[in-house]
Amino acid sequence: KNTLNVDGATDLKNTLNVDGEPDLKNTLNVDGATDLKNTLNVDGIATLKNQLIVEGTTDLNSTLTVDGATIIKDDLTVTGTTTLEDLNLKKLDIVSNNPTHIATFENTNDTAGDGIIIKLGRLRANDGLPEVNYDKANANDISLYKELLNAQTISSRKVVLIGEIAIDMGEDTLKFIAEMALEWGI
């Protein structure tokens, strides 16, 4: 019923029951499995040198910083604004029932950046131009081609130019014009 002071090693060969708060002023080494049946509060840094397996819901009420790769093997739901510096995906499905829009792409670069590029996995307009017989083309047609190819026009004028060129071309070339319009963001 009083203080027990032990200066040497102590072996307890049975259960140790402590009714009050134990005060450990040095390292606690546990060689076997440890079951905690209530809350674990850690005021300092906790270092885990092996896996952390969590079988229930986990609440993180502050920032989670991960230095290594992160693998998520099931759905990830994010309910707030998310910033991704670099994102590589094999597939992206966006499904929404939104009365306005489902995505906003904004390029705040005030120099040459102009938005979003969509690269298709098949022959595209920038893979080659249709053959044009310049011997038969008039000077106006050649001028229109040059204006488009040299990017010397504004977007609204591109639609007019492509329309004027389409009038003189056959049906086979219309597919090319549609791809060219997509490539140029018209």
TORROGU-850490 format. One record per residue: z, x, y of N, C-alpha, C in turn; residue number from 1. Coordinates in pm, 1 decimal. Example, Ala and Ser with C-alpha at 12.3 -4.5 7.8 and 13.67 -1.06 7.14 Angstrom:
! residues 2
NODE | n.z | n.x | n.y | ca.z | ca.x | ca.y | c.z | c.x | c.y | seq
NODE | 780.0 | 1319.0 | -569.0 | 780.0 | 1230.0 | -450.0 | 780.0 | 1320.0 | -330.0 | 1;
NODE | 708.0 | 1285.0 | -225.0 | 714.0 | 1367.0 | -106.0 | 787.0 | 1290.0 | 3.0 | 2;
***
This chain:
! residues 186
NODE | n.z | n.x | n.y | ca.z | ca.x | ca.y | c.z | c.x | c.y | seq
NODE | 0.0 | 80.6 | -118.8 | 0.0 | 0.0 | 0.0 | 0.0 | 84.8 | 125.0 | 1;
NODE | -41.2 | 207.3 | 109.9 | -46.0 | 295.5 | 224.0 | -167.3 | 385.9 | 208.5 | 2;
NODE | -180.3 | 487.3 | 290.6 | -294.0 | 577.9 | 290.9 | -292.9 | 665.8 | 167.4 | 3;
NODE | -415.5 | 685.5 | 111.8 | -432.6 | 776.3 | -1.7 | -520.7 | 890.8 | 47.2 | 4;
NODE | -469.1 | 1010.4 | 50.1 | -544.1 | 1129.1 | 90.0 | -572.5 | 1211.3 | -34.2 | 5;
NODE | -701.8 | 1240.4 | -54.2 | -740.7 | 1320.4 | -170.1 | -820.9 | 1438.3 | -117.8 | 6;
NODE | -776.6 | 1561.2 | -145.2 | -845.8 | 1680.6 | -97.6 | -951.7 | 1730.6 | -194.6 | 7;
NODE | -949.0 | 1690.0 | -316.2 | -1043.9 | 1736.5 | -416.5 | -1133.3 | 1624.0 | -465.9 | 8;
NODE | -1218.3 | 1655.0 | -562.5 | -1309.6 | 1555.4 | -620.1 | -1229.3 | 1447.5 | -690.2 | 9;
NODE | -1283.3 | 1325.6 | -688.2 | -1214.7 | 1212.6 | -751.6 | -1314.2 | 1136.8 | -837.2 | 10;
NODE | -1277.3 | 1110.9 | -959.5 | -1360.7 | 1030.0 | -1049.0 | -1292.1 | 897.0 | -1069.3 | 11;
NODE | -1367.3 | 789.0 | -1037.6 | -1317.8 | 655.0 | -1066.1 | -1401.3 | 603.1 | -1182.3 | 12;
NODE | -1341.0 | 571.8 | -1292.8 | -1412.8 | 534.0 | -1413.3 | -1426.1 | 383.1 | -1428.7 | 13;
NODE | -1397.9 | 309.8 | -1320.4 | -1407.9 | 165.1 | -1326.0 | -1440.5 | 114.4 | -1186.0 | 14;
NODE | -1428.0 | -13.1 | -1166.5 | -1465.7 | -77.2 | -1041.0 | -1374.5 | -34.0 | -926.6 | 15;
NODE | -1434.2 | -20.5 | -807.4 | -1357.6 | 4.2 | -685.5 | -1373.4 | -118.9 | -598.3 | 16;
NODE | -1267.1 | -191.1 | -578.8 | -1268.8 | -309.1 | -492.5 | -1204.4 | -273.0 | -359.8 | 17;
NODE | -1275.8 | -303.7 | -251.6 | -1224.7 | -275.3 | -118.3 | -1223.2 | -407.1 | -42.4 | 18;
NODE | -1104.7 | -452.1 | 0.6 | -1093.8 | -577.8 | 74.1 | -1118.8 | -559.1 | 223.7 | 19;
NODE | -1091.7 | -445.7 | 276.6 | -1113.6 | -419.7 | 419.8 | -1244.9 | -345.8 | 441.1 | 20;
NODE | -1270.1 | -307.8 | 565.3 | -1392.3 | -232.8 | 595.8 | -1374.5 | -87.2 | 558.1 | 21;
NODE | -1459.3 | -35.3 | 469.0 | -1449.3 | 108.0 | 440.2 | -1511.4 | 187.6 | 554.8 | 22;
NODE | -1452.9 | 297.3 | 588.9 | -1503.2 | 380.7 | 697.0 | -1541.2 | 515.5 | 636.8 | 23;
NODE | -1673.6 | 537.2 | 618.8 | -1720.6 | 662.8 | 561.6 | -1763.9 | 752.7 | 677.0 | 24;
NODE | -1706.7 | 871.2 | 685.6 | -1735.3 | 960.5 | 796.7 | -1828.9 | 1073.5 | 756.1 | 25;
NODE | -1896.2 | 1055.6 | 642.0 | -1988.7 | 1157.7 | 597.3 | -2093.0 | 1089.3 | 509.5 | 26;
NODE | -2173.3 | 1167.5 | 443.7 | -2284.6 | 1117.7 | 363.4 | -2234.4 | 1040.6 | 241.9 | 27;
NODE | -2306.9 | 932.1 | 209.2 | -2280.1 | 856.6 | 87.4 | -2398.9 | 878.5 | -4.7 | 28;
NODE | -2376.3 | 946.1 | -117.5 | -2481.7 | 970.6 | -215.5 | -2461.4 | 875.6 | -331.8 | 29;
NODE | -2566.3 | 801.8 | -365.9 | -2559.4 | 707.9 | -477.7 | -2670.7 | 746.0 | -574.6 | 30;
NODE | -2635.1 | 780.9 | -698.2 | -2734.6 | 823.4 | -796.9 | -2796.5 | 705.7 | -871.4 | 31;
NODE | -2727.0 | 596.1 | -880.1 | -2778.2 | 482.1 | -955.3 | -2829.4 | 373.5 | -861.9 | 32;
NODE | -2875.3 | 266.3 | -923.5 | -2924.2 | 152.1 | -846.6 | -2810.6 | 92.8 | -765.6 | 33;
NODE | -2843.0 | 41.0 | -648.1 | -2742.7 | -18.5 | -560.6 | -2785.0 | -160.2 | -526.5 | 34;
NODE | -2697.1 | -254.8 | -548.5 | -2723.6 | -394.3 | -514.6 | -2641.7 | -430.5 | -391.8 | 35;
NODE | -2710.6 | -473.7 | -287.6 | -2643.0 | -524.1 | -168.7 | -2665.5 | -674.5 | -167.8 | 36;
NODE | -2559.0 | -750.8 | -170.0 | -2570.5 | -896.3 | -181.2 | -2550.5 | -965.4 | -48.2 | 37;
NODE | -2565.0 | -890.1 | 59.6 | -2553.7 | -947.8 | 192.1 | -2634.7 | -861.3 | 288.6 | 38;
NODE | -2616.8 | -879.2 | 414.3 | -2694.3 | -812.3 | 517.8 | -2667.1 | -662.0 | 519.2 | 39;
NODE | -2773.0 | -584.2 | 542.2 | -2760.0 | -440.5 | 562.5 | -2795.1 | -413.8 | 708.3 | 40;
NODE | -2698.6 | -369.5 | 785.1 | -2721.6 | -335.4 | 925.8 | -2724.1 | -184.5 | 939.6 | 41;
NODE | -2831.0 | -132.7 | 1000.4 | -2843.5 | 11.4 | 1020.8 | -2862.7 | 33.6 | 1170.4 | 42;
NODE | -2769.4 | 105.9 | 1233.4 | -2779.7 | 130.6 | 1377.2 | -2867.9 | 251.0 | 1409.0 | 43;
NODE | -2880.8 | 341.8 | 1316.5 | -2962.3 | 460.6 | 1338.9 | -3095.1 | 451.1 | 1265.6 | 44;
NODE | -3165.7 | 559.7 | 1260.8 | -3294.7 | 565.8 | 1192.4 | -3271.4 | 560.9 | 1042.2 | 45;
NODE | -3349.6 | 480.7 | 972.4 | -3342.0 | 473.9 | 826.3 | -3466.1 | 542.1 | 770.1 | 46;
NODE | -3447.1 | 635.6 | 680.9 | -3558.2 | 707.4 | 619.9 | -3568.0 | 668.1 | 473.9 | 47;
NODE | -3684.0 | 616.5 | 434.8 | -3709.9 | 582.9 | 295.2 | -3810.0 | 684.4 | 242.6 | 48;
NODE | -3777.1 | 753.0 | 135.8 | -3864.4 | 858.0 | 84.3 | -3948.3 | 811.7 | -33.3 | 49;
NODE | -3955.2 | 681.1 | -53.4 | -4036.7 | 625.8 | -159.7 | -4079.2 | 486.1 | -116.9 | 50;
NODE | -4126.9 | 406.9 | -206.5 | -4176.9 | 274.4 | -173.5 | -4067.6 | 181.5 | -124.1 | 51;
NODE | -4108.7 | 89.4 | -37.5 | -4022.6 | -20.7 | 3.5 | -4087.4 | -147.4 | -49.8 | 52;
NODE | -4021.1 | -212.4 | -142.2 | -4074.7 | -335.2 | -201.4 | -3995.4 | -451.4 | -144.0 | 53;
NODE | -4066.3 | -542.4 | -78.1 | -4003.1 | -658.5 | -16.7 | -4057.4 | -781.6 | -86.5 | 54;
NODE | -3970.3 | -859.2 | -148.3 | -4015.3 | -975.2 | -224.6 | -4004.0 | -1105.1 | -146.9 | 55;
NODE | -3941.4 | -1102.9 | -33.8 | -3926.5 | -1223.5 | 46.5 | -3988.9 | -1205.8 | 183.3 | 56;
NODE | -3976.8 | -1307.3 | 264.5 | -4027.5 | -1303.7 | 401.5 | -3957.4 | -1193.6 | 479.7 | 57;
NODE | -4033.1 | -1123.8 | 562.2 | -3977.2 | -1015.5 | 642.4 | -4005.8 | -1041.8 | 788.9 | 58;
NODE | -3904.5 | -1037.8 | 870.4 | -3920.8 | -1054.3 | 1014.9 | -3905.4 | -919.1 | 1081.7 | 59;
NODE | -4007.1 | -881.3 | 1157.7 | -3999.6 | -761.6 | 1240.2 | -3998.2 | -810.7 | 1384.2 | 60;
NODE | -3889.0 | -787.9 | 1453.3 | -3873.0 | -842.7 | 1587.2 | -3906.5 | -742.3 | 1696.8 | 61;
NODE | -3978.9 | -637.9 | 1660.4 | -4021.5 | -539.5 | 1758.4 | -4148.6 | -474.6 | 1706.4 | 62;
NODE | -4188.7 | -366.5 | 1765.8 | -4313.5 | -299.1 | 1731.9 | -4306.2 | -235.5 | 1594.1 | 63;
NODE | -4416.0 | -247.6 | 1519.5 | -4429.8 | -178.9 | 1391.5 | -4533.5 | -68.7 | 1412.0 | 64;
NODE | -4492.7 | 55.0 | 1395.9 | -4582.9 | 168.4 | 1410.6 | -4607.7 | 227.7 | 1273.4 | 65;
NODE | -4735.5 | 237.6 | 1235.3 | -4773.0 | 291.7 | 1105.2 | -4859.6 | 413.8 | 1129.3 | 66;
NODE | -4817.8 | 530.2 | 1079.6 | -4894.1 | 652.4 | 1100.2 | -5003.8 | 672.2 | 996.1 | 67;
NODE | -4987.2 | 616.6 | 879.7 | -5085.3 | 635.4 | 773.3 | -5173.0 | 512.3 | 756.1 | 68;
NODE | -5257.3 | 516.3 | 656.1 | -5345.2 | 403.6 | 625.2 | -5262.5 | 283.0 | 583.0 | 69;
NODE | -5313.1 | 164.4 | 614.3 | -5245.1 | 40.7 | 579.7 | -5339.4 | -43.9 | 495.7 | 70;
NODE | -5292.1 | -88.2 | 382.1 | -5372.5 | -171.8 | 293.7 | -5306.4 | -308.7 | 285.7 | 71;
NODE | -5380.4 | -411.7 | 321.2 | -5331.8 | -548.9 | 311.0 | -5415.8 | -615.8 | 204.6 | 72;
NODE | -5353.5 | -658.9 | 95.6 | -5427.5 | -710.2 | -19.0 | -5441.9 | -861.2 | -18.8 | 73;
NODE | -5405.4 | -926.3 | 89.7 | -5420.6 | -1071.1 | 98.5 | -5450.7 | -1104.6 | 244.1 | 74;
NODE | -5447.7 | -1231.3 | 277.4 | -5481.4 | -1274.9 | 412.5 | -5388.0 | -1214.4 | 515.6 | 75;
NODE | -5441.6 | -1192.9 | 634.5 | -5363.2 | -1148.1 | 749.1 | -5380.8 | -1252.7 | 857.9 | 76;
NODE | -5271.8 | -1313.7 | 899.2 | -5276.8 | -1413.9 | 1004.5 | -5211.0 | -1355.4 | 1128.0 | 77;
NODE | -5283.7 | -1356.2 | 1238.8 | -5232.5 | -1307.4 | 1365.5 | -5235.3 | -1424.4 | 1461.9 | 78;
NODE | -5120.2 | -1460.0 | 1518.3 | -5114.3 | -1578.1 | 1604.1 | -5119.4 | -1544.7 | 1752.6 | 79;
NODE | -5112.2 | -1420.7 | 1787.5 | -5118.5 | -1381.2 | 1928.4 | -5240.7 | -1297.6 | 1956.3 | 80;
NODE | -5252.7 | -1253.3 | 2078.8 | -5363.7 | -1167.4 | 2119.2 | -5354.9 | -1035.5 | 2043.0 | 81;
NODE | -5468.7 | -987.5 | 1996.4 | -5472.5 | -865.8 | 1917.1 | -5571.6 | -768.5 | 1978.3 | 82;
NODE | -5532.6 | -643.9 | 1991.2 | -5620.4 | -539.3 | 2042.5 | -5652.2 | -443.9 | 1929.3 | 83;
NODE | -5781.4 | -425.5 | 1902.5 | -5826.3 | -333.1 | 1799.4 | -5913.7 | -228.3 | 1866.6 | 84;
NODE | -5875.8 | -103.3 | 1857.0 | -5951.3 | 3.6 | 1922.0 | -6081.9 | 33.7 | 1849.4 | 85;
NODE | -6079.2 | 32.1 | 1717.9 | -6197.8 | 62.1 | 1638.6 | -6188.7 | -22.1 | 1512.3 | 86;
NODE | -6290.8 | -101.5 | 1485.5 | -6285.1 | -194.5 | 1374.6 | -6411.7 | -181.3 | 1291.7 | 87;
NODE | -6396.3 | -150.4 | 1165.0 | -6508.8 | -144.2 | 1072.9 | -6486.8 | -248.0 | 964.8 | 88;
NODE | -6584.0 | -336.1 | 947.1 | -6571.6 | -444.4 | 850.9 | -6691.0 | -446.5 | 758.6 | 89;
NODE | -6669.1 | -490.0 | 635.9 | -6781.4 | -515.9 | 546.2 | -6836.3 | -655.1 | 570.4 | 90;
NODE | -6750.7 | -747.0 | 612.3 | -6793.7 | -883.4 | 638.5 | -6695.5 | -946.2 | 736.3 | 91;
NODE | -6747.4 | -1025.4 | 828.4 | -6663.4 | -1096.6 | 924.2 | -6707.6 | -1241.2 | 927.9 | 92;
NODE | -6618.5 | -1330.6 | 889.3 | -6644.8 | -1473.9 | 897.3 | -6557.5 | -1531.0 | 1007.0 | 93;
NODE | -6619.0 | -1596.8 | 1101.2 | -6544.8 | -1663.5 | 1206.6 | -6572.8 | -1812.0 | 1192.3 | 94;
NODE | -6468.1 | -1888.2 | 1162.2 | -6481.2 | -2032.3 | 1145.8 | -6380.7 | -2097.0 | 1239.5 | 95;
NODE | -6428.6 | -2187.7 | 1323.4 | -6339.8 | -2250.3 | 1419.2 | -6395.1 | -2385.0 | 1461.0 | 96;
NODE | -6307.3 | -2474.0 | 1496.7 | -6346.5 | -2601.2 | 1554.7 | -6292.4 | -2600.4 | 1696.9 | 97;
NODE | -6364.4 | -2534.3 | 1784.9 | -6319.9 | -2513.9 | 1921.0 | -6415.6 | -2584.7 | 2016.0 | 98;
NODE | -6366.8 | -2665.0 | 2107.8 | -6457.4 | -2739.7 | 2195.7 | -6532.8 | -2652.0 | 2296.5 | 99;
NODE | -6492.2 | -2528.5 | 2316.3 | -6563.1 | -2443.9 | 2412.7 | -6639.5 | -2332.4 | 2342.3 | 100;
NODE | -6573.1 | -2230.4 | 2294.2 | -6638.7 | -2118.8 | 2225.9 | -6539.7 | -2054.0 | 2130.1 | 101;
NODE | -6590.9 | -1977.4 | 2035.3 | -6502.1 | -1916.3 | 1936.2 | -6484.6 | -1766.4 | 1955.2 | 102;
NODE | -6565.0 | -1706.1 | 2039.7 | -6550.9 | -1562.3 | 2060.0 | -6597.4 | -1525.5 | 2200.0 | 103;
NODE | -6533.1 | -1425.3 | 2253.7 | -6574.1 | -1370.2 | 2382.9 | -6591.1 | -1220.3 | 2365.2 | 104;
NODE | -6707.0 | -1170.7 | 2402.1 | -6732.8 | -1027.4 | 2402.1 | -6750.4 | -987.0 | 2547.5 | 105;
NODE | -6668.2 | -895.7 | 2594.5 | -6677.1 | -853.6 | 2733.5 | -6682.3 | -702.2 | 2740.1 | 106;
NODE | -6787.9 | -651.6 | 2798.9 | -6800.1 | -508.3 | 2820.1 | -6768.2 | -482.9 | 2966.7 | 107;
NODE | -6657.2 | -416.6 | 2992.7 | -6615.5 | -392.6 | 3130.6 | -6673.6 | -263.2 | 3186.1 | 108;
NODE | -6759.5 | -196.4 | 3109.4 | -6824.9 | -74.8 | 3155.7 | -6919.5 | -110.0 | 3268.7 | 109;
NODE | -6910.4 | -39.3 | 3380.4 | -6995.7 | -73.1 | 3494.8 | -7117.3 | 18.2 | 3508.0 | 110;
NODE | -7148.5 | 91.0 | 3400.6 | -7268.7 | 174.7 | 3406.8 | -7375.0 | 114.1 | 3316.7 | 111;
NODE | -7412.3 | 179.9 | 3209.6 | -7525.4 | 135.5 | 3128.4 | -7487.5 | 35.8 | 3019.0 | 112;
NODE | -7360.1 | 15.8 | 2992.9 | -7321.0 | -76.8 | 2886.9 | -7358.3 | -219.6 | 2922.2 | 113;
NODE | -7414.2 | -292.7 | 2825.6 | -7458.7 | -426.9 | 2860.1 | -7425.1 | -532.2 | 2755.9 | 114;
NODE | -7327.4 | -511.7 | 2672.2 | -7285.8 | -621.9 | 2586.5 | -7276.8 | -589.5 | 2440.0 | 115;
NODE | -7347.4 | -666.8 | 2360.4 | -7335.0 | -660.4 | 2215.4 | -7472.0 | -633.7 | 2154.4 | 116;
NODE | -7475.0 | -552.3 | 2051.3 | -7598.9 | -521.6 | 1980.5 | -7588.7 | -583.1 | 1841.6 | 117;
NODE | -7690.4 | -655.4 | 1803.4 | -7697.8 | -710.7 | 1668.6 | -7806.7 | -635.4 | 1595.2 | 118;
NODE | -7768.8 | -565.9 | 1487.9 | -7865.8 | -491.4 | 1409.9 | -7892.2 | -566.8 | 1281.3 | 119;
NODE | -8015.2 | -599.9 | 1256.8 | -8053.2 | -673.7 | 1137.8 | -8090.8 | -576.0 | 1027.4 | 120;
NODE | -8075.5 | -617.2 | 902.5 | -8100.5 | -528.8 | 790.1 | -8243.6 | -533.5 | 740.3 | 121;
NODE | -8337.2 | -568.8 | 824.4 | -8477.9 | -574.5 | 784.8 | -8561.4 | -521.6 | 900.5 | 122;
NODE | -8691.5 | -522.9 | 884.2 | -8781.5 | -474.7 | 988.1 | -8756.0 | -549.8 | 1117.5 | 123;
NODE | -8736.6 | -476.1 | 1224.3 | -8707.9 | -536.3 | 1354.2 | -8810.3 | -490.9 | 1455.3 | 124;
NODE | -8802.3 | -551.8 | 1569.3 | -8897.7 | -522.3 | 1675.7 | -8897.0 | -374.8 | 1714.3 | 125;
NODE | -8782.0 | -310.5 | 1712.1 | -8778.9 | -171.0 | 1754.2 | -8825.7 | -75.3 | 1645.6 | 126;
NODE | -8864.3 | -128.4 | 1527.4 | -8916.1 | -43.1 | 1420.1 | -9066.0 | -16.5 | 1435.5 | 127;
NODE | -9126.5 | -74.6 | 1529.3 | -9268.9 | -53.3 | 1550.8 | -9328.3 | -170.3 | 1625.7 | 128;
NODE | -9428.1 | -142.8 | 1702.1 | -9492.6 | -246.3 | 1782.3 | -9616.1 | -297.7 | 1710.3 | 129;
NODE | -9655.1 | -422.2 | 1738.7 | -9778.2 | -470.8 | 1677.8 | -9896.5 | -391.3 | 1731.7 | 130;
NODE | -9995.3 | -378.7 | 1647.6 | -10112.1 | -306.4 | 1693.5 | -10183.4 | -387.1 | 1800.3 | 131;
NODE | -10213.3 | -322.5 | 1906.2 | -10282.9 | -387.6 | 2017.7 | -10413.3 | -313.0 | 2039.1 | 132;
NODE | -10520.6 | -386.7 | 2043.5 | -10650.4 | -327.5 | 2070.9 | -10666.1 | -319.6 | 2222.6 | 133;
NODE | -10633.6 | -203.9 | 2276.6 | -10636.6 | -189.1 | 2421.9 | -10779.5 | -189.5 | 2476.6 | 134;
NODE | -10875.4 | -166.2 | 2389.4 | -11014.0 | -173.3 | 2435.6 | -11048.9 | -316.3 | 2476.6 | 135;
NODE | -10990.3 | -414.5 | 2403.0 | -11019.3 | -554.2 | 2432.7 | -10918.9 | -614.4 | 2529.9 | 136;
NODE | -10801.3 | -553.2 | 2541.1 | -10699.5 | -607.8 | 2629.7 | -10738.0 | -583.3 | 2774.9 | 137;
NODE | -10704.3 | -677.6 | 2856.9 | -10735.8 | -657.1 | 2998.4 | -10622.2 | -579.3 | 3065.1 | 138;
NODE | -10644.9 | -535.3 | 3183.3 | -10548.8 | -452.4 | 3255.1 | -10416.5 | -525.5 | 3276.2 | 139;
NODE | -10420.8 | -656.2 | 3295.0 | -10298.2 | -733.5 | 3314.9 | -10211.2 | -731.1 | 3189.4 | 140;
NODE | -10274.6 | -748.7 | 3069.6 | -10198.4 | -744.3 | 2944.7 | -10131.0 | -609.3 | 2926.8 | 141;
NODE | -10203.6 | -503.0 | 2952.7 | -10147.3 | -368.6 | 2938.4 | -10029.9 | -351.4 | 3033.5 | 142;
NODE | -10041.1 | -401.4 | 3152.5 | -9933.2 | -392.8 | 3250.2 | -9809.3 | -467.7 | 3201.5 | 143;
NODE | -9830.4 | -586.1 | 3138.5 | -9717.8 | -664.0 | 3087.0 | -9645.3 | -586.9 | 2976.7 | 144;
NODE | -9723.2 | -527.0 | 2883.5 | -9662.1 | -448.1 | 2776.5 | -9578.6 | -334.3 | 2833.2 | 145;
NODE | -9635.7 | -262.8 | 2925.9 | -9566.0 | -147.6 | 2983.3 | -9437.0 | -190.3 | 3051.6 | 146;
NODE | -9441.6 | -301.0 | 3122.0 | -9322.4 | -349.0 | 3191.9 | -9210.4 | -380.9 | 3093.0 | 147;
NODE | -9245.3 | -446.9 | 2982.2 | -9144.4 | -479.4 | 2881.3 | -9092.5 | -355.3 | 2810.0 | 148;
NODE | -9183.7 | -269.0 | 2767.2 | -9145.4 | -152.7 | 2687.6 | -9066.6 | -50.4 | 2767.0 | 149;
NODE | -9088.6 | -43.9 | 2894.2 | -9016.9 | 52.7 | 2977.8 | -8890.1 | -6.7 | 3038.2 | 150;
NODE | -8853.3 | -127.7 | 2996.1 | -8731.6 | -194.4 | 3043.9 | -8726.8 | -197.6 | 3195.8 | 151;
NODE | -8837.9 | -236.2 | 3256.2 | -8846.4 | -238.0 | 3401.7 | -8835.2 | -380.0 | 3457.4 | 152;
NODE | -8766.9 | -466.3 | 3385.5 | -8760.3 | -604.3 | 3431.0 | -8623.9 | -663.2 | 3403.3 | 153;
NODE | -8591.8 | -769.2 | 3474.1 | -8465.0 | -838.3 | 3452.2 | -8481.5 | -938.2 | 3339.1 | 154;
NODE | -8369.9 | -985.0 | 3284.2 | -8372.3 | -1068.7 | 3165.1 | -8453.6 | -1196.5 | 3183.4 | 155;
NODE | -8440.0 | -1264.2 | 3296.7 | -8513.6 | -1389.5 | 3316.0 | -8664.3 | -1365.1 | 3320.6 | 156;
NODE | -8705.8 | -1251.7 | 3370.8 | -8848.7 | -1217.7 | 3376.4 | -8901.1 | -1183.8 | 3236.2 | 157;
NODE | -8814.1 | -1130.8 | 3147.6 | -8856.7 | -1097.1 | 3011.9 | -8910.6 | -1219.6 | 2939.2 | 158;
NODE | -8844.1 | -1333.2 | 2956.6 | -8887.7 | -1455.6 | 2890.8 | -9028.6 | -1492.3 | 2935.9 | 159;
NODE | -9054.5 | -1481.8 | 3064.0 | -9187.4 | -1514.1 | 3117.9 | -9290.9 | -1417.7 | 3063.0 | 160;
NODE | -9258.1 | -1288.1 | 3062.7 | -9353.1 | -1187.6 | 3013.5 | -9386.6 | -1208.7 | 2866.9 | 161;
NODE | -9283.6 | -1233.4 | 2786.5 | -9308.4 | -1255.4 | 2643.8 | -9392.9 | -1380.8 | 2623.7 | 162;
NODE | -9367.9 | -1483.0 | 2702.0 | -9448.8 | -1604.3 | 2693.8 | -9593.9 | -1578.2 | 2727.2 | 163;
NODE | -9618.8 | -1500.5 | 2831.9 | -9756.0 | -1468.3 | 2871.3 | -9826.9 | -1385.1 | 2764.6 | 164;
NODE | -9753.5 | -1292.0 | 2704.0 | -9812.2 | -1210.6 | 2598.1 | -9839.8 | -1296.3 | 2475.2 | 165;
NODE | -9748.6 | -1389.1 | 2443.9 | -9764.5 | -1473.9 | 2325.1 | -9888.6 | -1561.0 | 2332.7 | 166;
NODE | -9925.0 | -1601.8 | 2449.3 | -10044.5 | -1685.9 | 2465.7 | -10168.0 | -1614.2 | 2412.2 | 167;
NODE | -10174.8 | -1483.3 | 2432.3 | -10291.3 | -1405.2 | 2391.2 | -10282.9 | -1355.7 | 2247.4 | 168;
NODE | -10171.6 | -1376.3 | 2178.8 | -10154.8 | -1320.0 | 2045.3 | -10165.0 | -1428.2 | 1938.4 | 169;
NODE | -10182.0 | -1386.1 | 1814.6 | -10192.0 | -1479.7 | 1702.8 | -10055.1 | -1515.4 | 1647.2 | 170;
NODE | -10054.0 | -1602.2 | 1546.5 | -9930.2 | -1651.2 | 1486.0 | -9848.9 | -1540.0 | 1420.2 | 171;
NODE | -9916.4 | -1441.3 | 1359.8 | -9844.3 | -1331.7 | 1294.4 | -9757.6 | -1255.0 | 1393.6 | 172;
NODE | -9800.7 | -1250.8 | 1515.5 | -9728.3 | -1173.3 | 1614.9 | -9609.8 | -1250.9 | 1671.0 | 173;
NODE | -9607.5 | -1381.6 | 1654.1 | -9496.9 | -1460.5 | 1707.6 | -9364.1 | -1421.9 | 1643.2 | 174;
NODE | -9365.6 | -1387.5 | 1513.9 | -9242.6 | -1341.5 | 1448.2 | -9192.8 | -1213.5 | 1514.9 | 175;
NODE | -9285.7 | -1126.0 | 1544.8 | -9249.8 | -1002.1 | 1612.6 | -9186.9 | -1031.7 | 1748.5 | 176;
NODE | -9244.3 | -1126.6 | 1820.9 | -9193.3 | -1158.6 | 1953.7 | -9052.1 | -1216.8 | 1943.3 | 177;
NODE | -9027.9 | -1301.1 | 1844.1 | -8893.8 | -1357.3 | 1825.8 | -8792.6 | -1246.8 | 1797.4 | 178;
NODE | -8829.1 | -1152.0 | 1713.2 | -8739.6 | -1040.2 | 1683.0 | -8718.9 | -952.9 | 1806.4 | 179;
NODE | -8823.1 | -933.9 | 1884.3 | -8813.2 | -854.3 | 2006.2 | -8718.6 | -923.3 | 2104.1 | 180;
NODE | -8725.4 | -1054.7 | 2113.3 | -8637.5 | -1129.1 | 2202.0 | -8491.7 | -1113.0 | 2158.8 | 181;
NODE | -8466.4 | -1119.8 | 2026.3 | -8329.9 | -1099.7 | 1976.9 | -8281.4 | -958.4 | 2007.3 | 182;
NODE | -8367.1 | -862.2 | 1982.5 | -8330.1 | -722.1 | 2002.2 | -8295.9 | -694.6 | 2148.4 | 183;
NODE | -8367.7 | -757.6 | 2240.0 | -8346.1 | -732.9 | 2382.5 | -8243.9 | -827.9 | 2441.5 | 184;
NODE | -8187.7 | -915.1 | 2361.4 | -8083.3 | -1003.7 | 2410.7 | -8133.2 | -1111.0 | 2504.6 | 185;
NODE | -8251.3 | -1163.8 | 2478.7 | -8306.4 | -1266.8 | 2567.1 | -8255.2 | -1402.4 | 2522.6 | 186;
***
